[in-house]
Every structure is written in structure tokens, then in C-alpha cells.
């Protein structure tokens, strides 16, 4: 991985980190961290490895950014402010908490979510 | 709420904050925030055994010094048989100890005398319920009230006799935190254990039991310690004479008022190389504060000092450590004191070759089948002949306010053979301590920084890229020695998202 400080613009805000995609990753989709450092779409087998949400579509093998846990993901839509959101086994983000859903944070507005990282 | 994307600058940040470095900060190490606003690297400092300070009360003693820590007042209370009036009275005073100095309040003579030349404050214990210090001289109980640096003697609270009507010496004192009673072992051929509760003015006797009931000769010389692992009291006592192996019994305090005592049938305690000296202070016990092993210190063959740990259930011994032989010719006067900061114990004893002096060392490494480690044996005292008297269970106590052990000894070479200063020492057991607390971890240093220079710290919620050889996806923790590892015993920093990068969690 390249030096993150070179990738990050100055200023505070979200944690937008560059990763290599394993498989094609659409924009604004929840992704999991693989042991080789790449990211892939969430599925039932990797849901506990949720690391963040993509900031743009990324082709397989290409590098692209994701907002990771502890950051504020913007550019989403139709969120309910202050509602708790969960990542589902199919990679979508919703307020459904039924297992195996994993809590990822609270919506701050209709378009942004605070990706919690407290534990 | 407005659209946050309009409020936030483009791109992400790393919660990187500038601080002045206190000491050199290596790259990639966790740092703590100090009260002066500077940051320093997480680390441990090792302290060696030693005696750091001493002083003596302005009166003279005939020994028999006892010391306890008064938790409510945060001070040490010392008591000794005083030379006044033919040694028939005791005196007591408050010792205020900090990390490297001692001061003391006025000494006060007991209101009740003992027999001529025989007021030996046999043993003392702090009673958290009444917030008084209980002193047992022979079979008579006294109380000491403490306020600041002033002590006040209470009248005696009553007495106990053995089954022959003979006063016997209280030789073991223990506090039961569940029932808030003091458990007492008396020297008696049959053995006697009693409980007493104390309010501000009276003491109530509980039932008495005699674990050693069939023995008709010798003496019941017992040590007793509260086992926080089981909520019972472990009593270890001689088998009736000097040549039989010591026994143990597990003591239960029962009843709504804690006035009943029950015990398990005495069983022999396996002490390898046991030489027969269990009477008086030839054996002593304490609980290791971390492992919960009951640590026994005794004289083995050729009078070598031995230590071994026993882990108890409610019915018996479940595991032991190996036996460690730690010193030659240490046959008597063993005292063992819990030193919670190190998770270990500190032991003291009389050296046969130099019987008017006291030796000490720190013991650690208590685990099943382990061999106990100990530090270099050193002179406890200040280079003088400091005598560790035989009868007392508690010549020393852990003073949590000073984080040290405070002991009372008397100087054997000063004055004549009977009149010696009542000396107080601060003893420093060996241990390591860390500057990492549950609240002061602030982040990870992003580059090597000289002391006094400005450091850029990746704080909670940030990203640190200064690591090497991380396992991607694993959680990483700051350890008390300043390392960052996957061991869960430390404080969680975050998750590795590359071999060199930790995504730090938000402030816990």
C-alpha cells in the first residue's frame, strides 16, 4: 500500500483509504477486508469483516477508495437521520437488524452515516 | 440537519494532533497524555528491592513490634512493648509514609497494663467494619481508634480462655469480608478458633472450634489467611509437636451474623524437606494477589528457607507450585506480605548466621507446577542489626498510599539488650510499573521525535502508518511495556488494514 498521507487531502473528515478491489465493486457498497489487504463485496461469509463503504465504483484489480470504520461516509441517499444502520449479508445497508446483520453506525443525515468504531 | 458533505472539507483526515514530546518518542509507539499537556511513550519502569527510608519513635521498645495499615486513615499504625513501667504497657503511634520518607505522630501508652515485663502486642489487625485497629495481647483484645496522626486506646474488649481455663495467645488474625468478623486462632493444645465482631464499644464472641481436638500435648500454633478464591479461610497449624508435619483446615464462617465457625478435617500439608519448625514464626502464609495461591514459607532441611504455593478449593488443595529453596540457614521468623503492585509477595526472615538481622526478597511466578522466582536476598534495614521478632504475624504491612511495605523492627545493638528504638522502615519490593492507565492513552506517534520537540500524534479515530509486519484484519493492542501486539491483555488501538497501517478506533 502506498503512503496514505499522500493519498489523503488535507483537512479533517472521513477516513477515505485506498484499497485494491477483489472483484468489481459498485459505488456506495459495503465491503469487507481480506487478509491480503484487498477489499471485496460483503457476503454472508465475510460480513463480520466489514471495513467500510466504497466511495466510487472500482474495477477488479484496480485501486479505489473506501470510507472505513471511524469515518463519516457521505454521498448516500434516502437514509433516516439518527436511525441505526446495519450491513446485510447481500451487501446492502438498511435498518434491518436481523442476524446476520452487523451494526455499522447511525445516519447523520439523509446522505451520510457515521461508521462507528468504538469497540 | 444540513448536509454534512457540505460542511466537511474534501477528503479525509487522520486525527493527527501536535503535542510537545516528553522524552524521546520512537516512531510508531503508543503515547499517553500527561497532566502538563505533553505526551510520553508508553513504557515500564523497573524498581529493585531495597529499604528506602527509616525512622524511630522517640521511645524505646522491647520489640514485639507490630504494624498494620489503617485503610480509612491511609496510615500505618505501629505498636510495641514499651520500656515504660517495667515493660508492662504497650505504646502505639501513627506512621505516615510516602514513597521515600516517614513521619510519625505522638505515641500513646495503653490504658491497661499487661503482666510484668510481658505486654507483648502479639498481633494486630485492621477491622474495616469498625475502622479500628484490634490488638490482641495474649487472650485479651484491645482497640485503637485512629484519627489523623492521633491514636486512642480503648479499654479491653474481653478475653478468651482455652478449655483448661488458661489464657492463651491469639496467634493468627484474619478478617472475613463477607460476614465482617475477625477470625482468631489461639494457641491451645487442641486448637481454638473463634470469631469476634466489634462495634464502637463492645466485642461479641462467636463460637469456638478446635480443629486439633485430639491432640493432648504440644501447642496449636496456627496461621490463617482469607482465601479470596473460595471465600474461606485457610488455617495451617502444627501437628501437636515440633516433629509432626503441619496440617491444614479450611475454615468457614457461617450464620447470619457470622458467629459460627466450621472446619474441614485437618489434613497433612506436604512440605518437602520439612524440618519440624512450624511453631511460633517458623512458618507463615499469605495469598498471592494475582494467582490466588496460598504461599507458604517454612524452614526446610538444614534450615534452608523454602516457599511453595497451594491453590485451594472449598474442600482441599487443587494444585501446587514447585518448592523453591531461596536462602540458607533461615530457620525462623518468616513473614510474607502481599505486594499487590507486583502481583507477587515479599518475604522476610531471620538469618541463622546473623540472627539479629532480617533478610528479604521478592517472590514471583506463582503458577501450577512452576518454580517460584526470587530476587537477590538483601538486608532489610539500614545497615544496623534489625531484629524481626518471633511472635508477630504482622511486622509489616502494605501501605497503599505509599505503594510500599512498611515494617516495624527494633535495633538490637542500640542501648542495652532490652531497650531498643522502635524503628520503622519503608521497604521497596521489586516490581515494574507502567505509565499506561485506563484513561491516559491518547494515540500512536507518527514519527521519531526528540524530547521537547513537537510530535504529530495519530489520536483516537485516526490512522497510523508507522507499523511493520502487521497481520491484516487483526486487532492490535497497546501493551503496558509500550509494544503494540495482538495480545488482548492491553488496550485496544484498532485494526490492521495493511501490514503497516492501523485504523484506530474512536476514543473509548
Interface residues (C-beta under 8 A of the other chain):
Chain A: X1 X3 X4 X5 X8 X9 X10 X11 X12 X13 X14 X15 X16 X17 X19 X33 X34 X35 X36 X37 X49 X51 X67 X68 X69 X70 X71 X72 X74 X75 X81 X108 X109 X110 X111 X112 X116 X117 X118 X119
Chain B: X1 X2 X3 X4 X5 X8 X9 X10 X11 X12 X13 X14 X15 X461 X463 X465 X471 X472 X473 X492 X494 X495 X497 X498 X499 X500 X501 X503 X504 X505 X506 X508
